[in-house]
Amino acid sequence: MNRIQEKLMLILLMGLTTTQLLFGQKTETNNNLKKDKDTLEVWMSKFYTITNLKASPNDRYVLVGKTYKRNNDTVLVFDTEKSNQPIHTLVKKSNILFFDDDKLLTSGDGKAELLNLKTDQKKSYENVQRAETLDKSGHYFILNKDKTLSLYDKNSKFINSVSGVSQYTTDKKSKIFIAEKEENKQTKENTSFVSVILNDNTRSKEKNSNKETLYSTENEITKLELAPSGKYLIVTEKIQNSDHLQVTFIPANAPANESMSTNQRNPDTKRAFKSFSGKADFVTITEIGNGKSYFIDFDKRIPPAQQEMVEVWYGTDKNLRKKKYGTQEHEYQIWNTETNHLEKLPTNKFSTFAAMGSSRYFLAFNTEEEFNYVNTSLVFPIDLYDITIKSYRPLFTASSKVTGTKDGTYIVGFEENQGDWVLYDLTSFAKNLPSLIFITEKGFKNPVFSSDSRFLFFESDNGLWQYDLKSQKMNPVGIAKGKEVKIMDKKIQSAYTQYNARFELSTIDLQKPMLLKVRDKKNNLTSYINWRRGKTEILIPPTQNRIKDVKYSENKSPIFSIEENYNSPPLLYRYETQFKNKENRKTAIFKSGKEDKVIINLKQEILSYTNMAGTKLKGILYYPIGFNPNQKYPMVVRVYQQQAESSGVYPVPDYDEDGFNVRLLLEHGYFVFLPDIIYDERGTGIAALDCVNSGLDQLQAHPNIDQKRIGLTGHSMGGYETNFIATKSNQFAAYVSGASVNNIVKFYFSYNAHFNLFDFSRFENGQHEMNVSFSEDKEKYFKNNPIDDVEKVSAPMLLWTGLKDENVTPDQTMAFYTGLLRNRKPVIALLYPNKEHDLGRGSKESEDLNLKTLEWWGYFLKDEKNVPWIDKEMMKYQNN
């Protein structure tokens, strides 16, 4: 063999080796993967997932987003009657709409396209800002960047166009409402016009135009919106030389020849519009009773005061949550369209109101702190304001979750202090017989009223529950006992969402089947069912797959799903709901990740066990890629809280924002263990230690895990758990802890600038679940404080933090670093100056952290030495 042949053979062998590395065929060489960063990045770039499922009206065509870790600008189009390959691939189309049964209107990146999925014919447009469809009329329109709006029929035949469009809205069916601005050449003043575009070839009789003018104003129009009922077009205007906004209601359904505007320059033309104004930066309009009334919230934002020399904080201040972003002043107006009466709500007693489906009753509350900041979010004492008799009645003593019926007859709220749901029949207030009902059953969540206001449903981890509003009886529906149930097709209208509150109208139409997601956590099974009038129909049978998305339009139509698992990339499925042969009703339309040849052989175990407190726990154990039963492997344990629900996640390799990626570790020859952690009365750290030890006990006799080469890692709450365990355990050879709390006493007495709360609330009523104040049980806090026993850490620690982190500030990481340094314990701290609580997916900092953690585990769990940045610390201890 001559020298040229030798070089060619060497190149060929190198290519084969690289291919083996990329797809994990030889575990013994996977360790080299991390040493070639370019090869690693090329390999990771091949992985993607599929999301955002959409189906055509006739269920023949299906769209899914093709999402890579670095971008999500690709959409795949499938014909369910053809092969399992996409018939079209759309790139950089941010807005995709089905048009008729077999057309797509796409727009994005300055372009639009009408695509006929049957014939593959395309009509393309350039210089596009937006494209939308009008389903009832069978038309679509294109708004160009030059503000010209052009209307076309379904065959792409041009109908008409309007220039100078500054705002628009549609009824999604046949009407387009537009705002235009015209300048008077003599006075140089602008006049804005609101018009409706005629969607056929008829012309306006008045001006032989393709549009009808509805309204004109000298003010700047900032928004057009159509009321949900379609009865009114609502115009928001900024009043000239004023800090006021004006909203104008224009009847949207009047015949064109009866809906000419009142031009302010021509008082002879008349129409029945109504305008209201208020001092505001923003205005929000809520429709009540299908257009019977409108709740108008003029919202003025007051920025925080800028103090040049000193900022003063008072111990009696009830608005400390607003220090960062400032406060609001509201002016509320209620317009009754039937009586044409306008009512202003009084804000002298309560600063904030919310409409809950009633034209008469409104929630009234203050957004000041009433409970000494012991809750992580604001909870409100809430009154009910009666607009008719101008009176208030107390409803809830402390609540942030309130749900009502669409017709405003019932309202239910969760009392935080009592832990009960409280139900009111608002019709009883009009009779001066207010009735409240305490629902004392525990574990109920996410209440949903039937649209006819006859029943109230609760989701729970023990099936679906139904409360009869007439008989006032609560009963289980009789399905999914002992399983988690979620109502998937409920209709939600938000009423108030600030400060993490959730006031909403939540309803379900019982004339249609109710779509339910059922989760059997004990057996790791998920299913979808229809429930109607006591009868159930299985749509998706119980599966251990993780169901990422479903699309289901109505009864007797197919249901589409995206499903994945730990050993299976996402698949797109179609289930025939009316198929007689139940065994053959599931069809795979598309399987992603065909390049991932090794994932099918990935092994996973879900362990079940109890800790010393008798708490039932689970843990997920992943086996290394290319697992050899005759070998021993090191293991990385990752802690947070409960992780068993992630067992069905397809592991995509990437530089994750917290430096931990399951797939990268598996490819590098590690077991990965994710134990559940459930806190109890002993305290956060002690419970975490017990849960981890109980999980490790289950693995003590595992023949393939090297018990002397186990590492522990965690981020944020998991970082705290890692730090605490490091002070109590000698089972780990190394640790990685990121953005972690190390001194819980100091953290308890801190103000969190990220969430605008006092961190003691996170211990007393939040994530840390200490459930007692420091002053009431100091010993409990000291027993669960990592920094108090920092000298007992027995293995090297890698700490990291973002120096701009306002959630867990960097001084927490530096305190543990300082304690380890003082006690001569091996430690390295990575400080990222431009990052916050995590490092951002795909950032250079995340890349650096992920590569460093791989080297850290390799150094301490695999004896892969000669890593300069680690040697610099460890050589000092080896030399001593």
N, C-alpha and C positions, 0 to 999 in steps of 0.2 A: 504494500500500500504506500503510494507516494505521499509527500507532505500535503498536497492539495486535498487528496482523498481523506487524509487524517483530519484535516481541519473541517472538511464537510461532515465527516462522521461525528466530530466533536460538537459541531453546531446542532446536528440532528439529535444527539443525545441530550444536549442542553435543552432543546425544545421539548423533548419528551418529558424530561424531568420537570420543567416549568409547568407543563400541562398536568402532570401528576400532583404538583404542589397546589395548583389552582383549584383542583376539584377533590383534594383530600384523599387521593388513592393510596398514598404511602404515609402512614402516620409517623414513621421514624424520620421522615425528612420534613415534616410539617414545621418543625422548629426553625427551619431556615426561612420560613415564610415571612416572619416579621423582620428578618435581616435585610430583605430586599423590599423596601418601601414601595418602589414603583410597581413591582410585581403584585404586591398586596393590594394596591389601589386599583390596578387593572382588574384583578379578580373581583374585588368588591363592587366595581362599577357594573358588573353583569347582573347583579341582583335587583329585583324590583318586586313590587306587590301590585295587586289590583284593588281598586276602591270605587266609590261613587257610582253605584249601579243605577242605570236608567233603562226603561223599557218603552217601546213605541205603544201607541194607543191600542193596536191590534195584537200586541205581545209577540210580534214576529221578530223585531229587531231589538238588540240589546247593546247598550254602551257601558264600558267600564274605563275608568282612568288607570293608566299605566304609570305607577308612581315609583320613581327611584328616590333614594335618600337625598339626592342633590337637586332633583327637579320633579315636577309633576305636570308637565305640559303636553303629555301624550294621551290620546283617547283611542281605544280600540272599538270598532263597530263589528257586530256579529249578526249574521242571518241564521236564525235558529233552524231553518229548513235546509241549511247547507252544512258543509264540513265544519270542523271545529277550529278553523283558522279565521282570523278577522278578514272581513271583506274590504275594510277601509281602515287606515291609520291616520288620525287627525293630529296635527302638531300645532301647538301654540294657538289653540282655539279655546279661549276662556269662557265663552258662552255658547252652549250647544242646545238647540231646541228641536224637538220632533215637530214636523209640519205635515199634516195629514198622517196617514199610516206609513208612508214609505218615503218621506223626505226629511232631510235634516237642514236646518238653517244654522250655520256656524259663523262665529265672528271672533276676532282676536288678532293682535299684532297688526292692527290697521287694515285688516282684510275681512271680507265676508264671502260666504259661498252657500249657494243652495244646491244640495246634493240629492239627486234622485237615486235611492238605494236599489230600485229595481233595474233601471236602465243605465246607471252610472253616469248619467248626464250631469254636467255641472254648469252653474252660472256664477261667475266670480265678480267681485266688486273690490275696488281699491279705495284707499283714503277713508276708511270706515271708522266711525266712532262706536256705533252700536247697531245691532240688528235684532228685530223682534217679530213675532208672529201674531196674527189675529185669527184665532182658530175658527170662530163662527162664520166669518165672512170669507175665509179661505184666502186671506191676503197676508203679505208680509211687508215690512218697510225697513229701509236703510237710512240711518242718520250719518251723514258724512262729517268729516272734521271741519268742513267749511260751513257747517250748520244747515245744510240742505237735507230735508227729509223727503225721501222718495217712496211712493207706494206702488206695490206690484201685486198682480194676482198670482195664483198658485202655479201658473205656467210661465212665470217670470215676465209677463207682459206689463209694461209700464202703464200706470193709471194716472198719477199726477204727482206733483212735488210742491214743496213749500220751502222757501229759503229763510235764513235768519232765525232758525229755531234755537232758542236758548234753554228751554225746559220742555219736557213732555211727560205724559203719563197715558196709560191705556186701560181699557176694561178687559184686556186680553181676548176679547171676543170680536168686536167690530169697530170700536171707536178709538180715535187718537186725539188727545187734547194737547195743544201746543201753546207755548208762550213765545212771542216775538217782540223784538225791540226795534222801534223806528225813531229816527232822529229828525226833528223839525229843522230844515236847513236854514230857516230865518232866525229862530230863537235858540237853536242848538240844544233844545230840550228833548229828552227822550220820552216816548210814550210806549208802554208795554201793552200788547194785545194778547188776549186769550181766545183761542179759536178751536173749533172741532173740524177735523179734516173729513171731507166727504169721501167715503171709501168706494165710490163707484164713479161713473163718468158723468153724473149729474152735476150741474153748476148752480151756484147760489143765484137766486133770482135777483137779489139786490145789486150784486156787483159782477155777475157772470163769473164768479170765482169758484175755485175748487175747495173752499173752506167757508165756514160760517163764524163770524166774530161773535163771541159771547160776552166779552168784558174788556174794558181798557182802563189803564191807570197810569198816573205819572210816577208811581213808585216803582222800585226795582222788584221784580218777581224773583223770589229765591227758591220756590218749590211749588210743584203741582202734585196733587194726590187725589185719588178717587176714593170716596168713602166705601167701606166694605159692601154696603148694600147697593152701591152704584147710583144712589139717589142724588148725590152732590159731588161736584168737582170743587175741591178746596184749594184756594190760591193763597199762598203765604207771601206777604210783601214786606219790604223794609221801608218804613215811612221816611220820606225825605227830611233831612235835617232834624232827625229825632232818634231817640234810643228806643222807640216803640216798633213792634211788629204788628201787622194787620193780617187777619185771616178773612177771606171772603168765600162764602158758600154760594155756588152757582148751580141751579137745578141742571142735572146732567141728562135727564131723560125727556126734557121738553122737546117737542118738534122744532126743527131748525128754524122755521119761519116764525116761531113764537119765542125764540131764545136770543134775540139780538141784545147786545150789551147796551148798558148806559154809558156811552162815551162821555167822559167828563167834559169834553169840549162841545158836546151836542146834547143838551138836556132834554131835547124833544124825544129822543129814543129811550124807551123804558124796558126794564126787565126785573124780575123778582129775585134779585140777589140780596144777600145779607152780609154785612161786614162788622167785625169786632176787632178791637185793638187793645194792646197792653204793653207795658214796659218789659222788654224781654230780649234775650239773645237767642233763645230757642222757643219753639211752640210745638206742643204735642196735642193732637186731637183724637179723642176716643169716641167712637160711635156707640150709642146706647139704644137698645130696643129696635134694631133694624132701621135706624134713622129717626126714631121718635125724638131723641135728644142727642146733643153733642156736648162732651165734656172738654173744655178748652183750657189747657195749662200753659200760661205765659211764664216762662222760666228765665229769670235774670241771674246770671252767675256773678258772684262777688269774689274776686281773687283774694288770696291771703295778703294781709298787710305786709309790706316790705319794711323791715326794721333795719335802719342803717347801723345802729350801735348795739342795741340789746333786744333780745326777744324774750318776752315775759310769758311764763307759763303759770297758771293759777291752779291750785289744788281743787277748786270748786268748778273749774271749767268743764262744761258739758259738751263742748264741741272740739275736743282735741283730735278726734278722728278726721276733722276737716282742716287741720293745720296745713296740710300739704297742698290741697287743691282748692281750698276756699269753701264758701257757703253759697246758698241759693235763696232767692226770694221768688215766691210764686204768686201769681194772680190767677184765680180759677173763675171761669165763667161757664155757666150751663145755659145752653140755648135749647128751648123746647120748640121743636118745629111745628107742633100741632097748635100751640097757642101763640107762637111767635114771641114768647116771653124770654127775656134774658135775666139770669140770676147770678150775682156775684157771691161766691162763698166767702164767709168771714175768716180771716187768717189771724185774728187777734189772739185766739185761744190755741188753735192748732195751726202749725205752719204748712202742713202737707195733707192733701186729700187724694183719694184714689177711687175711681169709678169701678164698681163691681157688678155691672149689668142692670142696675136699677136707676130709673130717672128720679127717684125720690130719696134713696138712701146712699150715703157715701162714707167710706172709711175716713176717719180723721185722726191724725197722729202728729207727733213732733219727732224730728230727727235728732234731737239732743239725747245725750246719754242719760239713762235713768237708773242704771244698775251698776254703777261704779266700774264700768269697763271690764266686768268679769266674763263677758261673752266675747267670742272671737268676732262676731258680727253684731250689728245693732239689732236689738229686739225692742219692740214698741208696745207701750200701753195704747190700745186702740179703742176709740169711740166710734159710734155710728151717728152720723149727722143726718137729721131729717130736714130736708130742704123745705117741706111743706109747713111744718110748725116751728121751724128754726130752733131745734133742740138737739141735745146730745145725750146718748146713752152709752155707758161703758160696755164694751164687747169682750176684749181680751186684755189680760193684765200684762202679758209679755209674749209677744209673738212676732215672727217674721215670715211665717208660712200661712197664707190665707187663700182659700179656693172658693169660688162661687159658681152659681148657675148662670147661664147666659141670659135668662129672663130676670135675674136679680131676686129670686124668691128665697134662695137658701145660701148660706155661707158657712164654711167650716174653717177653723183655724187651729193651729197647734200651739198649746200653752207650754212654753219652754220650761217654766218653773215646776209645773205639775207633771209634764210628760204625757198629757192627754190631748186628744182632739175634742174640740167643743163645737157643736153644731147649733145654728140658729135658723129658725123659720122667720124670715123678715116680714112676711105678711102678718104675723102676730103683733108686730110693733104698731101697725096701723090700727089694730083693735085694742091697743094698750094692754096687750097680754103677751109680753115678750117671753118666749120659751127657749130655753137652752138645754141641750142634751150633752152629757159627758160621755164620750166614747172611751172607755177605760181599757179596752183590749190593747195590749202592747205589741209593738212591731209593725203597726200599720203605717203606710207611707203613700205619698202621691195620690191623694183623693181625686176621684173623677166622678162627676155627676152625669146621669143620663140626660140626653138633650130634652126629654119631656119632663125633667125635674121630678121623676118618680123614685129614682134609686140613687144611692151614693155607693161607689165602689172604692175599695182600698186594695192597693198592691201590698204584698208582704212576702216574707220568706217562708210562709206556711199557707200557700195557696191564695186564691182570689176571694175577697169577702164582699158581701152585698148588704147594704143597709136600706131597708124599706122606709122611705120618708113618710109614708102614711101610717103604717102600723108601728113604726119606730122599733123595728126588730132587726138585729144583726145576725146574719147567717153566712156560713161558708158557701161558696157557689157549688162546691162539691167536686172540684177538679184540682189536680196538682197538690194534694195535701202533702205537707212537708217539703214543698219545692218553692223556689222563688218564682213569682209571676209578675210580669210587666205588661201593661196595656200598650200596644204599639201604635194604634190608630186613633188615639184621642186627639181632640182639637184643643189647642191651647191659645188663649188670647191673654197676653201679659197686661197687667194693670199697673204694676209698680215693681221695679227691679233694682233700684239703687241700694247701696249698702248691703248687697247680697240678700236683700229681701226677695221673696217670691210670692207676690200677690197676683193671682191669675184666675181666669175663667177656664175651667177644664171640663170638657164634655165628651160624651161618646154617644153615637146614634145607634140605639138598640134596634132600629128597623133594618140594620145591616149586621152581618156577623162581626163579632168583636175579635180582632187579631191579637193573640196572646203569645208572648215569649215565655217559655217554661224552662227554668234552669234547675236541674237535679245536681246540686253541688256534691252530694255524697257519692254519686256514681259518675260524676263529671260528664253529664249528658245535657244537651240543649235540644229543644224542639219548639216548633211553632204550631199553634192550633187555632181553629176558628171556634168561637162559642156563641151560640144564639139560642135563646129561649130554652136553656137547660140542655141543649144538645151540643156535642163537640165533634169536630172533624179535624183529623190530623193532616196538616199541610206538609210539614217537614218532620219526619219521624225522629225520635231521639238519636242524637249522634254525638260522638266525642269530638267532632270537629268544632272549631271555633267559628261561629257564624258571624262574619263581619258586617254583612249588609243583606237586606232582603228587599224585594220589590213585589208588591201584591196590590192589584188594583181593586178587584171586587170578587164576589162569590163566583165560583165555577171557572175562574180564569187561572192560568198557571201562576206559580210563584217562582221567582228567580232568587238565587242566593249566591253569595260569595263565601266560600268556606276554606279554612286552612287548618293545619295542625303542625305539631312540632316536627313531624317527618314528612310534611306535604306542603308544597307551595300552594298559594291560593288557587282554587278552582271555581269556575262559574258553572252553576247547576240550574237546570230547569226541572221543576216538579209538576207533574200533571195532577191537578186536584180531583179530576173526575175520571181518572184512569181506573178501569175495573181491576186490572192485575196490579195489586199493590206492590209487588216485587219489582216491577219494571217501570214505575212511574218517575224515576229519577234519571235524568240524562245529563252527562257532562258536556257542556258547550265548549269550554276552553280550560286548559290546564297551563298555568304559567310556570316559569322556572324550569323549563325542560332541560336547560343546561346544568341544573343542579343534580348531577347523577348520584351523589352520595347520600343525599338527605333521606331517601327512602329507607336506608339502613340504620338511621340514627335510632338509638335506644333511649327510652325514658321510663322511669318508674315514678309512680305517685305513692308515697309512703303515708300511712295513717298511724297515728300514735297519740299518746297523751303526755302532758308534762306533769311535774310534781304536784301541781294544783288540781289535776284531774281534767284540765281543758283539752278537748279534742283538737288535734292539729293535723296538718298535712304538710308534706314537703316534696318538692320536685327534684328528682335526681336525673341529670343528663349524663349519658356515657360519652366518652370521647369519640370523635369521628374516626372510623377505622378501628374500633375497639377490638383488642385481642384478649380473649379470656385467660391467656397464659401470662399476661403482663400485669404489673402494678402501675398505677398512675397517681399523680398528685391530684388534689381537689381544691377548688376555690368555692368558698361558701359566701353567698351574697345575702345580706339581711336588709329588710325594710320593715314591712308589717305583714299583711297577708298577701302571699304571692301565688297561692295554688291556682287562682283563677287565670293565671297566665300560661297554664300548661299547654294550651292549644295554640299558642302564638308561633307562627313560622319564624325561625331564627334567621334574620337577615344580617349579614356582617356589615359593620360600619364603625366609624369613629364616633361612638355615642357621646352625648354631652356630659356624662358623668364618669367617663373612663371605663365603663363596664359594658361588654358586649358578649352575650352567651356564645354566639357562633364563633367568634375569634378564639375564645378560650377552648371550645371543643375542637376546632381545627388545629390548635396547638397542643393537643394531647392532654387536656384536663377533664376530670369529672367536674361538673358544676352542680351545686346543691343550693336550692332556694327554699329554706324552711319558713313556714308560717310563724308569725309572732303575734300573740294576742296578749294585751296587757291585763293586769288584774290589780287587786287592792295592795299587793306588795310594792307596786311602783314600776315605772316604765323599764328601768334598766334591769332590775332583778327578774322581772317577768321575761324580758328578752333573753337574758342569760339562761334561764330555765328552759325556754323554748328551743334555743339553739343546742344546748346540751342534750335535751331529749331527742332532738333530731339526729345528733351525732351518735347517740347511743344506738340508734337503729342501724347505723352504718358501721358500728364497731367491728362486726364480724365479716364485713364485706371483703371477699378475698382479693379484689382488684384495686382497692383504695389503699394507698400508702398513708397510714395513720400519722406518720411523722412528717408528712409533706402536705399539710392542709393550711390554706390561707383564708383570711376573713376580710370582707370588704363591704362598704356601705357608703351611701351618699345622703346628706341631709339628715333625716331621722335615722336612716340606716347608718350614717356616720356616727351619730350619738351612740347607737346600739353597739357599733364596732368598738368605740372608745371604752365604753363601760365594760364590755366583755373582755377587752384586752387587759383591764386592770384586775380581772378575777379568774382568768383562764390560763392554762398552760398547754392547751390542745392545738395551738396554732403556731406555725413557723414564721408567719409574717402577716402584716396588716396593711390595708389601704383604707383611708378614711377621708372623705371629702365634704367640705362646707358643713362641718358638724358642730353641734353643741357639745362643749366639754365641761362647762361650769354651769349647771342648771340653776344654781342659786343666783348667780349674776344675770343669767338669761331671763330668769323669772322677773327680775327687777329692771327689765329693759323695755324701751319703747321701740317697736318695730316700724321703721320708716317705709318698708316695702308694703306692708299690709295696713299701715296706719292703725295699729292697735298696740295695747300693752301685752307683752309676752306672758304675763302671769295668766291671762285668759286662756292661753294655749295649754297651760298645765291644769287649771281648775276645771275648764269646760271644753277643751280642745284636743288636739292631736296627742299630746303627752299623757292624757288620761290619768293624771295624778288625783283628780277629783277632790282635792282639798287644798286649802290655801297654805302657804309656807308658815304663816304665823300659827296655824292650827296644828300642824304636824311637821315641825322642823326636822325631826329625826328621819322621817320618810324621805325627805329631800336629800339629806346628807347621805343616807344609805344608797341613793340612786345617782350620786354625783361622781362622774368619772374623775374629775381633777383631784378629788380628795385622796385617791389611791394611785396617782399617776406613777409613783415610784415602783409599783408592783407589775408594770408592763414587762413582759418577759420575752418579747420578740420584736424585731425591727418594724418600725412604722413609717409608712409613706403618707404624709398629710398633704392636702391641697385645698386651695380656696381661691375664689375670685375677689380681688381687692375692692370691687365695686358692689359687693354683695350687701344688700340692705335687709335681707331676710335673716340670715345667720351671719353676723358681721365677722370680718376676718380676725378680730381680736380673740374670738373663741378658738379658732385654729391655732393662733399664735400662743395662747395660754397653754394649750396641751404641748405644743412644740417646746415652749419654755420649760415646762415641768419635766419633760423627757430629757432635755438638754441638761437641766440642773442636776438630775439624778443619773447622768451619764448613761442614758439609754440610746441605742442607735435610732436615729430619726432623720428624715429628710422632708422638708416642706417645700412644696411647689406653689408659688404665689403668682397668679395671673393678673397683671395690673389693669387690664381693660375688660375683665369679665365679671359676671354677677354670680348668682347662686348656682347656675350650671354654666358650662363653657360654650353652649350653642352647638347644635348638631352640624357637623361638617366643617367647623371652624378650624383654623390652624392650631388654636389652643387645644381643641378636642383631639385633633390628630396627635399632638405632642403628648397629651395625657394618656391616650390609649396606647401609644407605642411605649411610653415609659412604664405603664402598669404591666404590659406584657413582659418587658425586660425585668421588672421587679419580681413578678412571679417566677420567671425563668431563673433568676438569680438565686432565689431562696427556696423554691420548690423543685428545681430541676438541676441545680448546681451548674447553671450556665453562667459562669463567671466572666471576668474580663469585660465588665460594663463600666466604663470610666466614671460616669456620674454617680454610680452606686459605690464603686471601689473607693472613691474619694472619702466616703463616710466610713465604710466598713473596714478598710485597711487599718484605720486607727485602732479599732477594737481588736483586730487580728494581731496587730503588732504588740498590743498590750497584754 
